[in-house]
């Protein structure tokens, strides 16, 4: 008998180690990126350049966005 439905693909389940590494890497990369934007924006604001607000305000969104993208990559492996 043949398998009429086609071959069955094996998908790997996400382990606790994957979730831990996602949290660590998203936290570190998000903090570094957001922190650099925050620092450079504050340095420009203190020196009197209003351009610093363009770096300061989206710093949290950029840091959180990186973690969100990384979480979607891991979640796409779920069966």
C-alpha positions as CSV (number, residue, x, y, z in Angstrom):
1,X,0.0,0.0,0.0
2,X,1.2,3.5,-0.7
3,X,0.8,6.6,1.3
4,X,-1.7,8.6,-0.7
5,X,-1.5,11.6,1.6
6,X,2.2,12.1,1.0
7,X,5.1,12.0,3.3
8,X,4.7,13.1,6.9
9,X,7.0,15.8,8.0
10,X,8.6,15.7,11.4
11,X,8.5,19.1,13.2
12,X,10.5,19.6,16.3
13,X,8.8,20.7,19.4
14,X,10.1,23.8,21.2
15,X,12.0,22.8,24.3
16,X,12.5,24.7,27.5
17,X,16.0,25.6,26.3
18,X,14.7,27.3,23.2
19,X,12.3,29.4,25.3
20,X,15.1,30.2,27.7
21,X,17.4,31.3,24.9
22,X,14.7,33.3,23.3
23,X,14.1,35.2,26.5
24,X,17.8,35.8,27.1
25,X,18.6,36.8,23.5
26,X,15.5,39.0,23.1
27,X,16.2,40.7,26.5
28,X,19.9,41.3,25.7
29,X,19.4,42.5,22.2
30,X,16.4,44.6,23.0
31,X,18.1,46.2,26.0
32,X,21.3,47.0,24.0
33,X,19.4,48.5,21.1
34,X,16.9,50.4,23.2
35,X,19.7,51.5,25.6
36,X,21.8,52.9,22.8
37,X,18.9,54.8,21.3
38,X,18.0,56.1,24.8
39,X,21.6,57.2,25.5
40,X,22.2,58.9,22.2
41,X,18.8,60.7,22.4
42,X,19.4,61.9,26.0
43,X,22.9,63.1,25.0
44,X,21.5,65.1,22.2
45,X,18.7,66.5,24.3
46,X,21.1,67.6,27.1
47,X,23.3,69.3,24.5
48,X,20.3,71.3,23.2
49,X,19.6,69.4,20.0
50,X,15.9,68.7,19.6
51,X,16.8,65.9,17.2
52,X,17.4,63.8,20.3
53,X,13.7,63.4,20.8
54,X,13.5,61.4,17.5
55,X,15.8,58.9,19.0
56,X,14.5,58.9,22.5
57,X,10.8,58.3,21.9
58,X,11.0,55.2,19.8
59,X,13.7,53.5,21.9
60,X,11.2,51.3,23.8
61,X,9.3,50.3,20.7
62,X,12.4,49.3,18.9
63,X,13.7,47.2,21.8
64,X,10.3,45.5,22.2
65,X,9.9,45.0,18.4
66,X,13.1,43.0,18.3
67,X,11.8,40.6,21.0
68,X,8.4,40.3,19.2
69,X,10.1,39.3,16.0
70,X,12.3,36.8,17.7
71,X,9.3,35.3,19.4
72,X,7.5,34.9,16.1
73,X,10.5,33.1,14.7
74,X,10.4,30.5,17.4
75,X,6.6,30.2,17.4
76,X,6.6,29.5,13.7
77,X,8.3,26.2,14.5
78,X,5.3,25.0,16.4
79,X,3.3,22.1,14.8
